[in-house]
Amino acid sequence: MLGYAGIDEVGLDGVEFTYDREIRGEESTVFVYRDARGRTYEWAQRPVTRGHDLVLTLDATIQFHTERELREAVRRTGARSGIAIVLDPKTGEILALANMPTFDPNAFGRASDEARRNRAVRDLYEPGSVFKIVTFAAALEEGLLRPNEVIECLGGRIVLAGHTIRDHRPFFRLTAREVLEQSSNVGTIQIALRVGAGRLAQYIERFGFGRRTGIELPGEARGIVRPVRRWTSASIGSIAIGQEIGVTALQMAAAMAVIANDGVWVQPHLVRAIRSREGEVVRRADPERRRVISAPTARALADLLHGVVERGTGRLAQLSGYSAAGKTGTAQQFDPRTRRYSKMRYVASFAGFAPMADPRIVVLVALDHPRTRHYGGEVAAPVFKRIAEAALHALAVPPDRPGERPLLALRANFASEGTGGESGFGVSETTEDGGVQLSSLPSASLLKSARGPIASAQQASPNEKGPDPPLVRVPDFRGQGVRAVTEQCARIGLRLIVSGSGRAVRQEPAAGTLVVRGTTCRVEFQ
């Protein structure tokens, strides 16, 4: 995401690539004019242009927890890869973005193309049932659906143009609310048939699918959305439930943010401002905004998505102390060899937001080909829970559910949920999970010019302090990379100021020093 630079200090990927000129500035250039005999008769000099700093939207604490939870989820489920995104639905600011597998940008030459790829913006996948939010939004906005009206689900089986689409179990008559809560494919298709192909295609475009979001990262994919004239008679059934369409994880997160933001799409972005070396703001982010659906429609759909978490397939996404809304997704992957959807490979996902009254975060989690369980509600929803709770605590969002104490940290385990003997993610309350303080890292990241410091530790005091021991011993950081040092500081509750890049060569306080928890460490890298 941040990217990396080559030996010539030129940015090669990520934000470093996009803003390479702004970060590096321009060197002084001297023009010398000579006559035919080589004698200088005139010269001119272009002055040095100093590089600028980029103020990023990333929250280092949320990024740390997002990476940790995604890494653990990929390990536990045996997934091939994973993506997690946290964004602010009102501003479009990316608070965290993680990909697994990942790599050390200080040694990018030893990393595979697979590890270096930013899947969140480059990889396309069929979103499955998460995409049903678009179908429901279209029907609600057009006045074609009431949340409590009964939908005929035909025993969990519908045939369109000779193609049979089934539910995961037979349903006969469900309210529209229950269709979404139970993720009924047949019920959703019945609703889509009311909307019609033309209008559904319009809403797909309004939500931003089929075009780039415009985030400041190279290689962003447009997605695959066929024009309606190329739809088959069965396409409306497939597209309504998230098949026959290719999206990026960032597009899907931005679409969920529309529901959280009263129907307004806000362009996701990573750079909050560009600042001169003297501290003057040269340019501020001005993300695109557009209305997709009306505020009443967005609120009605948010209420339906709240039911998914409370009573439906997303129950494992319930937050302690906070209300939440969201949608599960379990998408079969298309097998080009058989030209059919695989029964073995899935993308399990969950996208949602919290808290309900005033959403502060949207979180999307997607796991590619998990080998334990493959339903989004079983493997992705619990990851959403842990990331969302950590993010809300880091942002000091007050709990909106009286009588429920928010958990400060969660540890995943594959214990039985006690429902039919099915195993999935269980959660158990722990203490600070190894000493991690949610407020131990800066709330905003800073990418400095000339490949200088990449993090700033200017931060308000923690919101709450638990009964942690007052003193901790400073580790020896020498020889370690920025990521390793950052994680160590977070684990023991030290704040961090990073200078340079590469490996740690100097630190203050010295290794072995006993300091008060929350002390700032300055570490220089070369």
Buried (B, 14 or more C-beta within 10 A) or exposed (E): BBBBBEEEEEBBBBBBBBBBEBBBBEEEEEEEEEEEEEEEEEEEEEEEEEBBBBBBBBBBBBBBBBBBBBBBBBEBBEBBBBBBBBBBBBBBBBBBBBBBBBBBBBEBEEBEEEBBBBBBBBBBBBBBBBBBBBBBBBBBBBEEBEBEEEBEBBEBBBEBEEEEBEBBEEBEEBBBBBBBBBBBBBBBBBBBBBBBBEBBBBBBBBBBBBEBBEBBBBEBBBBEBBEBEEBBEBBBBBBBBBBBBBBBBBBBBBBBBBBBBBBBBBBBBBBBBBBEBEEEEEEEBEBEEEBBBBEEBBEBBBEBBBBBBBEBBBBBBBBBBBBBBBBBBBBBBBEEEEEEBEEEBBBBBBBBBBBBEEBBBBBBBBBBBBEBBBBBBBBBBBBBBBBBBBBBBBBBBEBBBEEBEBBBBBEBEBEEBEEEEEEBBBBEEEEBBEBBBBBBBBBBBBBBBBBBBBBBBEBEEBEEEEEBEEEBEBBEBEEBBBBBBBBBBBBBBBBBBBBBBEBBBBBEBEEEBEBEBBBBBBBBBE
